[in-house]
Amino acid sequence: MLLTIAIIVVVVLLAVALLPMKKREPEQLRQASPVAFLTPEPAQPVRQTTLRQQQLDEEATAVASEYQRRADAVWLEEVRGKASKLLSGEQR
């Protein structure tokens, strides 16, 4: 009986932990805790990105992704080679 209750409690706790938290809107947060929002927030600096800067950022991201993909492929090939050497050495 006690084991059954413990299992149910663990299952419920796991279910609650795995459920995604609902995002709250800033207005809901202010209503929930008005004291936390008494001090004014500093204004975020507006970052204007030019079209050219955006293109450069996208190209840099693409180059970095391609470099990472190639590096991963080389690493995987090396690991496979080392693994096959180790496995063939163990079979002898």
Secondary structure, 3 states (H helix, E strand, C coil): CHHHHHHHHHHHHHHHHHCCCCCCCHHHHHHHCHHHHCCCCCCCCCCCCCHHHHHHHHHHHHHHHHHHHHHHHHHHHHHHHHHHHHHHHHHC
